[in-house]
């Protein structure tokens, strides 16, 4: 009996040990693993927690992570997320507690940043346009090496997108805005800032019963801001298969008039509300000094004593009841429309009271219209020190009054929390004047528009001492650095990030900074480097280290060295070029001797990419090598094509036709554009990528067609059809194009370009014409008076001879497409066709349009008509109507 009992005890002990061992073996995979947060957690924390659950299930697929509401979960293994109010602003702590983790944030954003920091610890990466995940692991997710914590060294970190053109946020829909906000949050930027010029429909206001006029968002059919060109169907462009409709624009921009305004504002209300819900502040830059911000019809309602004269126009005097009412209308409207805004940033050009459009010359304030108190204040400031520009100083006296008024309006409206800031272009150009005239609690936000590379004026000891003096006097200055420049270094690589960025900001007395950008890709490294440098645990992280970490994220394990070396080489040495703010993409000369060096640099970097080995277990990394090889190939191709084009133009200008032809024959812009479309699509095209496709097709490729037309390789093609122009657009685009079904590019000319009356009819009989020609004859222009129509190329390079519009060699033909929907019977209309070249004139024929019939008339062009040929149209009966012109061999 005794032996039997001993046996049972031994058996029981063995079973218990076995059960415990089995329990220990299963315990690491206890399912589900709770990601627990309080039931009243802010939306921002909930959103980040959902990201945490999704990412952990990718990285640790053997476990089952689920989000739980409430912190009283019983799971032995869990991740708790709490906001405990402990620690510095936006700080976080991650602590191991047995086989569980606890993420503690001092505030909601602190908890959010802690969540993404944990994911980065596990090997995830976060950039402007994508997230990356490491290969799935079988490791113990709770087994972090040690507790860790972090906090920001910089108070406010702005991500700043600027409404301008199709490759920037002007083409975004709500989903793209939300992605940008999400990625900015993951990159630890805590403020989004948006600027919209006064013609932008996202903001308008009423004053004394008058609605401030607005324009349109840029599009390939309506809006014209900053050189935007139009085309009949973007799907016919090279790379057009990546577009989902004939017009490229933000969806609200497809609407017209008041419907567009309401749709844009509805979208932006959702954008700002989403940003605030995700824990970010919303800053909005409001222009106050441009003519568009101060409509004449509104200011005409103000009494004379409520206006300050600036040249031939007026600006409101905010210290009069009527002038203050004008600004109150602005303030009430914008805060009612977008209550999330804080700070409200009052924006002006570096010289207040600017004009708009192509002229940014400042208006000069008339000191005689200054009230006595203003005169005394102005004289006191003027006599205090030497000033370079007294006119500018006078402008800032007015600006300072406006700033005080907005501060007062915030107080009076029950918004004492609303911060009023002041922004402008340049640094020393305006800040000393504004500092002398504005309240000391106004933060200044300078954007250095005059420099191609960020803000070099903060990167020198003497400059840092200069800026520190403002901080010591109580003035906050928040510098905005540029990831690229919209006028000269727009595509290609970004600018190189600052080294020792946190120390530079500290030495200059800057407690905040921002980054302005339009494109999103490939700007992830630039944003990442500056963000990571201003946190305690990664202060001043060297760019080489950031590149290695990014290489790990996008290329996978084992590729940190070669990939990091590639990224470091790219961001320091790769080319950046071009613009999206004018009629041409390229307006700076490409030096031929540099073409080889750029090619050699590109080949050197491609060799580094060839060293990268991709594992199929890391899906995030598979497409990135192809993307970056595409970057290098595109840069080489673009530089080669543009250099040859400029050489061809120079040779033609010098009269060397043979050399000009030899250079243009080396170019292949179509393949270059297709190369861009192909490589950008490997990571999924952003709206910016699509915008650059529009830019290259409509502001770059036509220059090659124009040069080929001058050299006899292409026919001149002009389509007479309605064109759309925007009266309020700034630096408006002037060109419209038609791409036919055979990929031929036509220059579209309408009433605005050459006069006449435009018509459209789908009832024209076009029997016998090709499908491409049928499209041409359904639109036209008609004239009742004689008109002279230049034979124009699609577009000439910015470097082309200014005295050459067209050029022809040898025997050439003129083909006229004729139709007129108003002709009811033969003889209703009749007109003569004449050709002019310099002082030469030749009658070539008379045209009698047939009723409801499209016809083609063909004439010989005299061989001595070689340059700047003009087509003369002289109505003899009724009107003369043309649909198109083709001239060439």
Buried (B, 14 or more C-beta within 10 A) or exposed (E): EEEEEEEEEEEEEEEEEEEEEEEEEEEBBBEBBBBBBBEEBBEBBBBBBEBBBBBBBBBBEEBBBBBBEEBEBEBEBBBBBBBEEEBBEBBBBBBBEEBBBBBBBBBBBBBBBBBBBBBBEBBBBBBBBBBBBBBBBEEEBBEBEEEBBBBBBBBBBBBBBBBBBBBBBBBBBBEBBBBBBBBBBBBBBBBBBBBBBBBBBBBBBEBEEBBBBBBBBBBBBBBBBBBBBBBBBBBBBBBBEBBEEBBBBBBBBBBEEEEBBEBBBEBBBEBBBBBBBBBBBBBBBBBBBBBBBBBEEBBEBBEEEBBBBBEEBBBBBBBBEBBBBBBBBBBBBBBEBBBBBBBBBBBBBBBBBBBBBEEBEBBBBBBEBBBEEBBEBBEEBBEEEEBEEEBBBBBBBBBBBBBBBBBBBBEEBEBEEBBBBBBBBBBBBBBBBBBBBBEEEBBBBBBBBEBBBBBEBBBEEEBBEBBBEBBEEEBBBBBBBBBBBBBBBBBBBBBBBBBBBBBBBBBBBBBBBBBBBBBBBBBBBBBBBBBBBBBEEBBBBEBEBBBBBBBBBBBBBBBBEBBBBBBBBBBEBBBBBBBBBBBBBBBBEBEEEEBEEBBEBBEEBBEBBEEBEBBEEBBBBBBBBBBBBBBBBBBBBBBBBBBBBBBBBBBBBEEBBEBBBBBBEEBBBBEBBBBBBBBBBBBEBBBBBBBBBBBBBBBBBBBBBBBBBBBBBBBBBBBBBBBBBBEBBBBBBBBBBBBBEEEBBBBBBBBEBBBBEBBEBEEBBBEEBEEBBBBBBBBBBBBEEEBEBBBBBBBBBBBBBEEBBBBBEEEBEBBBBBBBBBBEEEEBBBBBBBBBBEEEEBEBEEBBBBBBBBBBBEBEBBEEBBBBBBBBBBBEEBBBBBBBBBBBE
